[in-house]
Amino acid sequence: MENTHTDKNFEQKLKQLQDDLIKMSEIVEKQIEIAVNVIKTKDSQDAQLTQNLDEQVDVAERDVRDLSFEIMTLHRPVASDLRLVFTALKVSKELERMGDHSRNLAKRAISISSSFDDELIEQMYSLGRNVQSMVNQVLDSFFKKDELKAKTSWNQDAEIDKEYKSLLKNLIERMHNKETSVVDEGTKPILIAKSLERIGDHATNIAEEVIFNITGHYIDLKKSDFE
Amino acid sequence: MVEQVNSFAIKTKNVSVHYGNKMAIDDVTINFTKNDVTSLIGPSGCGKSTFLRCLNRMNDVIDSCKVQGEFLLNGVTDIYGDSIQVETLREKIGMVFQKPNPFPKSIFENVAYGPKIHGLASTQSELNDIVMESLNRAGLYEEVKDRMDDIATGLSGGQQQRLCIARAIAIRPEIILMDEPCSALDPIATARIEELINELKENYTIIIVTHSMSQASRISQRTAFFHLGKLIEHGDTSKIFTKPDKEQTNDYITGRFG
């Protein structure tokens, strides 16, 4: 168990910072979940919900930033406390970007042509589910300070990228074969897939921040031998 | 990296100190790089002041105090050996204490006393030069130049402490030991002393005991953390305050015990 702080006020604010981040990550995870479901359901109300949640995410990001500034100014954190504050700032930024991508992909998903077959929808949905799982893992690793879990989730990104490329190839082939009526219609799924892939990238960034937060070291993950 | 013998102002090895049966320092090995400011930090009773006082044999006067281990000045001179007199040692290793302790004499006499007894000036003019230069280096000359004959105890706390620094550097030491030199001063006087420490490191090696973590981080290039008589960690200040290797160091500097 971690030792308690001699400055209770400081300790309380560090806890508050983590709680704010937990709250923010819960909203973003919900946003991603809804957006991924919209790929299948095309529910416009749900798409609107991701938009509404995005506003909450922006407020949460500002809260994290304000509290981080307050902690830095009033308590001058050092060592692990300093790393936590910087990690909180960076993670909140990554979460905010994830929220934006979720909102955008949900908006595009409701206008996808019904001419697309189930196989394509299923492929996009599967990519979405995997991204969702990666995000969940990486956030869990942050709050539980689990280095191994952060590395494992970092590694998931390669799978996400593979899936994304395969989906992209499929879509481009369809456009070549003129299976889509117009190019514009074909690009929508590409942009959705791209949003999902970008969420994966942000999750990867968080994994790197989590490892720095825990160890104080940057790890060249490409050279690490975990699987 | 190859260690240059001459790059260290003081090298110590396996230092242990006992007060009677009580162990105050437990097998500490640490080297102090020339022209660096090194902060010794740790909770009260951790041994940091005891260790500092070993470096110029201030503990010699305490009968029950037994110092063991190796202490080398400039990598060669045994601080506790026969080749150097305590008086000569203290010419080379000066000290500034927690509470400013000027002699109840004039400002001039306070600074001139050391050079006089160590025979550093052969004429009055030389002595005047040393006093002026020392006060200048301590950043005090401009404030006292018109009242050099006034009694030193009439100066403010911050001025008195700078006078003590001027007194320490008047005998041209290589190393200055400081034992919480700012703990009795207000923030402005503290800032002035810290600025001075930064200037002095150009010419001197400074080892300072401080309870203020922010002071250690502001003024020192190296930081050593002591706990229960042991040296827990010693390294670059920037590293100690961002990513210390030891959990105990992290706990102390973040305020998780003390």
HADDOCK unambig.tbl for C-alpha pairs under 7 A between the chains (distance, minus, plus):
assign (segid A and resid 3 and name CA) (segid B and resid 256 and name CA) 5.82 0.50 0.50
assign (segid A and resid 4 and name CA) (segid B and resid 256 and name CA) 5.49 0.50 0.50
assign (segid A and resid 5 and name CA) (segid B and resid 255 and name CA) 5.68 0.50 0.50
assign (segid A and resid 5 and name CA) (segid B and resid 256 and name CA) 4.15 0.50 0.50
assign (segid A and resid 5 and name CA) (segid B and resid 257 and name CA) 6.97 0.50 0.50
assign (segid A and resid 6 and name CA) (segid B and resid 255 and name CA) 5.57 0.50 0.50
assign (segid A and resid 6 and name CA) (segid B and resid 256 and name CA) 5.42 0.50 0.50
assign (segid A and resid 6 and name CA) (segid B and resid 257 and name CA) 6.30 0.50 0.50
assign (segid A and resid 7 and name CA) (segid B and resid 255 and name CA) 6.96 0.50 0.50
assign (segid A and resid 77 and name CA) (segid B and resid 254 and name CA) 6.82 0.50 0.50
assign (segid A and resid 78 and name CA) (segid B and resid 241 and name CA) 5.45 0.50 0.50
assign (segid A and resid 78 and name CA) (segid B and resid 242 and name CA) 5.83 0.50 0.50
assign (segid A and resid 78 and name CA) (segid B and resid 253 and name CA) 6.97 0.50 0.50
assign (segid A and resid 78 and name CA) (segid B and resid 254 and name CA) 5.94 0.50 0.50
assign (segid A and resid 79 and name CA) (segid B and resid 241 and name CA) 5.04 0.50 0.50
assign (segid A and resid 79 and name CA) (segid B and resid 242 and name CA) 3.95 0.50 0.50
assign (segid A and resid 79 and name CA) (segid B and resid 243 and name CA) 5.14 0.50 0.50
assign (segid A and resid 79 and name CA) (segid B and resid 244 and name CA) 6.72 0.50 0.50
assign (segid A and resid 79 and name CA) (segid B and resid 250 and name CA) 6.14 0.50 0.50
assign (segid A and resid 79 and name CA) (segid B and resid 254 and name CA) 6.77 0.50 0.50
assign (segid A and resid 80 and name CA) (segid B and resid 243 and name CA) 6.91 0.50 0.50
assign (segid A and resid 80 and name CA) (segid B and resid 250 and name CA) 6.76 0.50 0.50
assign (segid A and resid 81 and name CA) (segid B and resid 254 and name CA) 6.76 0.50 0.50
assign (segid A and resid 82 and name CA) (segid B and resid 242 and name CA) 6.98 0.50 0.50
assign (segid A and resid 216 and name CA) (segid B and resid 243 and name CA) 5.24 0.50 0.50
